[in-house]
Amino acid sequence: MAQPRITLESGNTYHIWTHANGNDNLFRCKDNYRYFLERYQHHVHPVVETFAYCLMPNHLHLMVRVRKEDEILEFIRKKKNKPNLQGLADLGGLENRIVSQQFSNLFNSYTKSINKKYDRKGSLFIPNFRRKLIDSDEYFVRLIAYIHNNPVHHGFVKTPNNWPFSSWHSYLFDTTTNISKQEALKWFGTKKNFSVIHNQLNQEKMRALFEG
């Protein structure tokens, strides 16, 4: 019997991942990666904080925290262009549906663009993105390292530094970013420890932990 999908709740942090349908690729060129991140910023950033991401040719990984109810409510009001929208004093547990819908909007808008660009038809992503609750400090730290090491695990590069389509570089350089890196770095202690933990990661064990 299939297990019920995990509910996305305000204040909780999740590992989210999804894959291309069949043998398709999600990303065929650099512009595809850039466009996806632009769409992510538009659709998903208003309802989640992002701690880490990695975009791979045929799949992707995210580590996000669902925003507070008042932040999501403000997003809904702006989206509907009704600042005093009645009946939205609180979400009443609707954040799961709202956040899931924003991810759906992201995947659908990206799929439409790719289908038009490459003259393809049909869905690009597998049905129902996967999600797993992050319920410990160790999980939090190790997941960030796992996500950044994903290109290494799949043999695309030798170090996370060589893969341009992840949040790794946002952590190492003092540049403006939408990644919530300051909070995450507190869990690692120092940037040096951040690098050490990434280098010590056992990929097989982490895959069993995070995708099992």
Backbone torsions as a table, in degrees:
resi	resn	phi	psi	omega
1	MET	NA	132.7	-178.7
2	ALA	-68.3	139.0	178.6
3	GLN	-77.6	145.1	178.4
4	PRO	-63.8	146.3	-179.9
5	ARG	-68.3	144.0	-179.8
6	ILE	-68.0	135.8	180.0
7	THR	-79.8	137.3	177.3
8	LEU	-89.9	114.3	-174.5
9	GLU	-120.7	146.7	179.3
10	SER	-55.7	133.7	178.1
11	GLY	89.0	-13.7	179.5
12	ASN	-92.0	150.3	-178.8
13	THR	-110.5	141.0	-172.5
14	TYR	-136.8	149.9	165.3
15	HIS	-92.9	122.8	179.9
16	ILE	-121.8	133.3	177.7
17	TRP	-147.5	153.4	178.1
18	THR	-151.5	171.4	-169.1
19	HIS	-140.5	156.4	175.1
20	ALA	-70.1	152.6	176.4
21	ASN	-69.4	131.9	175.4
22	GLY	57.3	-132.6	-178.5
23	ASN	-97.6	11.3	179.8
24	ASP	-68.4	163.1	168.9
25	ASN	-109.2	144.0	174.8
26	LEU	-76.5	-35.6	-174.2
27	PHE	-128.7	125.8	-178.2
28	ARG	-109.9	-18.5	-179.5
29	CYS	-153.8	170.8	-177.3
30	LYS	-59.1	-37.5	-179.5
31	ASP	-62.3	-33.2	177.6
32	ASN	-62.3	-45.7	179.2
33	TYR	-60.2	-46.5	-178.3
34	ARG	-62.9	-42.3	-178.9
35	TYR	-65.4	-40.4	178.7
36	PHE	-60.4	-43.5	-179.9
37	LEU	-65.7	-34.3	175.4
38	GLU	-63.9	-44.2	178.7
39	ARG	-67.3	-36.0	176.9
40	TYR	-61.1	-45.0	179.2
41	GLN	-59.9	-39.9	-177.5
42	HIS	-73.0	-47.0	-172.0
43	HIS	-90.5	-40.9	-167.6
44	VAL	-104.3	-36.9	-178.1
45	HIS	-53.7	-35.7	179.8
46	PRO	-64.5	-18.4	-175.8
47	VAL	-115.3	-6.5	177.3
48	VAL	-139.9	154.5	166.0
49	GLU	-94.7	140.0	-177.6
50	THR	-110.7	124.9	178.5
51	PHE	-98.4	-30.3	-179.8
52	ALA	-160.9	151.6	172.7
53	TYR	-150.5	156.7	170.7
54	CYS	-150.3	124.2	178.0
55	LEU	-103.6	122.0	178.7
56	MET	-111.7	162.7	-177.1
57	PRO	-51.1	-42.0	-175.7
58	ASN	-119.0	5.9	176.9
59	HIS	-159.3	173.3	180.0
60	LEU	-149.4	155.5	177.6
61	HIS	-128.0	141.8	177.0
62	LEU	-136.4	149.0	169.5
63	MET	-125.3	114.7	-172.4
64	VAL	-135.5	156.5	170.9
65	ARG	-118.5	130.3	178.2
66	VAL	-67.6	130.9	-176.6
67	ARG	-65.2	166.0	178.8
68	LYS	-64.7	156.2	-177.2
69	GLU	-56.6	-43.0	-176.8
70	ASP	-65.6	-31.4	177.2
71	GLU	-69.3	-41.5	179.2
72	ILE	-67.9	-39.6	177.6
73	LEU	-61.2	-42.2	179.2
74	GLU	-63.1	-39.4	177.1
75	PHE	-62.0	-43.0	-179.3
76	ILE	-64.2	-43.0	-179.6
77	ARG	-61.5	-43.7	179.3
78	LYS	-67.0	-39.5	-179.1
79	LYS	-62.8	-39.5	-179.7
80	LYS	-87.0	-4.3	179.6
81	ASN	58.2	38.7	178.7
82	LYS	-135.6	86.3	-175.6
83	PRO	-56.4	-30.8	-177.9
84	ASN	-108.7	34.2	-177.2
85	LEU	-53.0	122.1	180.0
86	GLN	-74.6	151.8	175.6
87	GLY	83.5	7.0	179.3
88	LEU	-122.2	45.7	176.6
89	ALA	-70.6	-30.2	174.5
90	ASP	-153.5	167.0	-176.2
91	LEU	-81.0	-27.3	179.5
92	GLY	58.5	36.5	178.6
93	GLY	84.9	8.6	-177.4
94	LEU	-83.1	-3.7	-175.7
95	GLU	-60.1	-32.5	178.5
96	ASN	-60.2	-45.6	-179.1
97	ARG	-68.4	-39.8	-178.6
98	ILE	-66.4	-48.2	-179.2
99	VAL	-65.2	-43.0	178.2
100	SER	-60.4	-38.8	179.6
101	GLN	-66.7	-37.2	178.7
102	GLN	-66.4	-38.2	174.5
103	PHE	-65.2	-40.6	178.1
104	SER	-61.9	-41.8	177.6
105	ASN	-61.3	-40.4	177.4
106	LEU	-60.7	-53.4	-176.4
107	PHE	-64.2	-38.5	-179.3
108	ASN	-68.9	-43.2	-178.9
109	SER	-67.3	-38.0	178.2
110	TYR	-67.0	-42.3	179.1
111	THR	-60.3	-43.7	179.4
112	LYS	-59.9	-40.9	179.8
113	SER	-65.9	-44.5	-179.8
114	ILE	-66.5	-41.8	179.2
115	ASN	-60.1	-41.1	179.5
116	LYS	-69.6	-43.1	-176.6
117	LYS	-65.2	-39.5	-174.1
118	TYR	-110.8	12.5	176.9
119	ASP	53.3	48.8	177.6
120	ARG	-114.6	170.0	-179.9
121	LYS	-133.7	158.8	173.8
122	GLY	89.5	-179.7	-177.5
123	SER	-70.3	149.2	178.7
124	LEU	-105.0	-33.6	-178.5
125	PHE	-101.6	152.2	173.0
126	ILE	-64.5	154.6	177.7
127	PRO	-64.8	141.0	171.5
128	ASN	61.4	98.1	176.6
129	PHE	-62.0	149.2	-178.4
130	ARG	-85.2	151.3	177.5
131	ARG	-149.3	147.8	178.7
132	LYS	-143.2	132.4	-178.8
133	LEU	-70.9	134.3	175.4
134	ILE	-93.4	110.9	-168.8
135	ASP	-118.0	17.5	176.9
136	SER	-154.3	158.0	179.2
137	ASP	-62.8	-41.2	-179.9
138	GLU	-63.1	-42.4	178.3
139	TYR	-58.1	-45.2	-178.9
140	PHE	-55.2	-50.8	-177.1
141	VAL	-68.2	-47.4	-176.0
142	ARG	-67.4	-32.2	-179.7
143	LEU	-66.7	-41.7	177.3
144	ILE	-58.3	-43.7	179.1
145	ALA	-65.2	-39.6	178.9
146	TYR	-62.9	-45.7	-178.5
147	ILE	-61.4	-45.4	-179.1
148	HIS	-69.2	-25.7	179.9
149	ASN	-88.6	-0.7	-176.5
150	ASN	-57.5	-42.3	177.7
151	PRO	-64.4	-29.8	176.5
152	VAL	-70.0	-45.7	179.8
153	HIS	-57.0	-37.7	-177.6
154	HIS	-91.2	4.7	172.2
155	GLY	81.6	15.2	-179.8
156	PHE	-80.4	-33.9	-179.1
157	VAL	-143.4	170.4	179.8
158	LYS	-94.3	-24.1	178.1
159	THR	-140.5	155.0	177.7
160	PRO	-57.8	-27.7	-177.7
161	ASN	-63.9	-22.2	-177.2
162	ASN	-88.2	-4.0	-179.5
163	TRP	-104.4	117.6	-172.9
164	PRO	-80.8	-12.0	-170.7
165	PHE	-106.6	52.1	176.7
166	SER	-147.4	173.7	-179.9
167	SER	-84.6	0.6	-179.0
168	TRP	-49.8	-48.8	-175.1
169	HIS	-66.7	-28.7	178.0
170	SER	-64.4	-30.5	-179.6
171	TYR	-77.8	-31.2	-173.7
172	LEU	-88.6	-21.2	-175.9
173	PHE	-121.0	145.2	-178.2
174	ASP	-84.1	69.4	179.0
175	THR	-116.5	157.5	176.9
176	THR	-65.7	130.9	-176.3
177	THR	-151.7	156.4	174.8
178	ASN	-92.1	3.4	175.5
179	ILE	-77.7	133.9	179.8
180	SER	-80.5	64.0	-170.3
181	LYS	-78.9	-29.6	-177.5
182	GLN	-63.1	-43.0	176.7
183	GLU	-65.0	-43.8	-177.8
184	ALA	-64.1	-40.3	-178.4
185	LEU	-64.0	-26.3	176.7
186	LYS	-63.2	-32.3	179.5
187	TRP	-71.5	-30.5	178.6
188	PHE	-82.9	-24.5	-179.9
189	GLY	95.6	-61.1	179.9
190	THR	-140.9	164.1	176.0
191	LYS	-64.5	-32.5	177.9
192	LYS	-63.7	-45.1	178.6
193	ASN	-65.6	-33.3	175.7
194	PHE	-56.8	-47.2	179.8
195	SER	-69.0	-39.5	-179.1
196	VAL	-61.4	-47.2	-179.1
197	ILE	-63.2	-38.7	177.5
198	HIS	-63.1	-39.5	-178.2
199	ASN	-73.0	-26.5	-177.0
200	GLN	-87.7	-5.7	-173.3
201	LEU	-61.7	130.0	172.7
202	ASN	-93.3	107.0	-171.5
203	GLN	-61.2	-41.7	-177.0
204	GLU	-65.1	-42.8	178.7
205	LYS	-64.8	-39.7	-179.0
206	MET	-69.0	-36.0	178.6
207	ARG	-64.1	-41.6	179.1
208	ALA	-64.1	-36.4	-178.6
209	LEU	-73.7	-45.1	-170.0
210	PHE	-92.0	-22.7	-177.3
211	GLU	-116.0	-0.8	-178.8
212	GLY	-73.8	NA	NA
